[in-house]
């Protein structure tokens, strides 16, 4: 049958009344295996145990194909098993509503309807069912019906590799591989009487990237995350209280929209350096460092009282008589994490005598794993790749740039980081000027939220962007589930397609 003859296609649950058509279709589909059809009592058992798992596809109201499934526990799949084992001697007694894997019992398409991609529709239904039921994935034993032609030349493992490399065509296995199923292992004596496969089968798996391990504790983990970026105006403040009053104003504003994060820029507290303007630049920034502990303490209080995770940008910090550029993640549960700027610009080293830190890690939050890189660090792709390997979903970049050239370097590198690490990037900077603070004269910024460039995301990779050089907030939602989809089904898959057989990237053990 071709497309021009199709008047309607419908997918529905298999009903006991369908059995006559079902049996006839199955006999046609398995002509090479005479007598291979399910008894009416077996179908009734499947329907009674798991009605959602048994579906038929009809063309012009005629049964054209069917998919049968049960639910099993992952533990049932450890070691070897046969088709007879997994169906409990064809009684389906091992079907377990509390299991975590969907096991495919059968899929067939009546010969006259092949070529209409009906098998793909049935597998798509199984995938959607798997996601709906929050199961780990789909698994089944896949026949290799062309293996008998090569059995005297090679073992099943070599046959599998040649099918994967397109050197051998296998109608079943090629179809499974094209539908994102991955071979797990070869199984012997799987289906008694399957002479075409020499009774071998390939255990094929599809992982549900949206699976969430059941949690008996109260949890607030989210997939839609709201980001609040603060494009901070540099202005003079008389004291710390005035600066923190302005900071709280912005936190109040973004938390009022139920933002999950508030991101401040790098060295947003630089206006307080005006107090030390009579000193050299190196001494002035060390004077500014005296405020850091108190600012962090106040941010931690604000994160709890406003129920928001605050990324404090960065501030100078003196440790063991050395000056570092350090930031803090103040979580809404009251805990505090620290991150450091690892790469110091030539000017920061020359004018301030600043040192590069050595701390790099992804942080667990109630909105997934995040990474934080301060300004210049975003221009070094190794750092964000390490964070991506640790499971980072969102990369935050607090930055400070005085020229459009400097800003463009950070922005363009941030866009590359989103693509190559399949993550969201949020960057926030300062605007305005501080004529009374040496080495902090002018600021240029356009804060933004950046995405990978694929179909679920904006085509230019920009989710939202602020007005350049204006004090404002930028609020945007990002969907973490789209990152899981991108990782598995993207047009390109930067993380999965890395040639780790040729190179590797690792973080050295550095004494703290």
Secondary structure, DSSP 8 states (H G I E B T S, - for coil): --GGG---EEEEE--GGGHHHHHHHHHHHTTTSTT----HHHHHHHHHH-GGG-EEEEETTEEEEEEEEEEE-GGGGSS---HHHHTTTTT-TT--TT-SEEEEEEEEE-GGGTTS-HHHHHHHHHHHHHHHTT-SEEEEEEE-TTGGGTTTT--HHHHHHHHHTTSS--HHHHHHHHTT-EEEEEESS-STT-GGGTT-EEEEEEE-TT-----SS-----SEEEEEEEEEEE---SSHHHHHHHHHHHHHHHHHTT-SEEE--BTGGGGGGGGGTTS-HHHHHHHHGGGHHHHHHHHHHHHHHTT-EEE--BEEEEETTEEEEEEEEE-TTS-EEEEE--S--HHIIIII-EE-------EEETTEEEEE--GGGGG-HHHHHHHHHTT--EEEEE---SSHHHHHHHHHHHHHHHHHHT-EEEEE-EEEE-TTSTT--EE----EEE--SSTTS-TTSEEEE--TT--EEEEEEEEHHHHHHHHHH-SS-TTTT--TTT----------
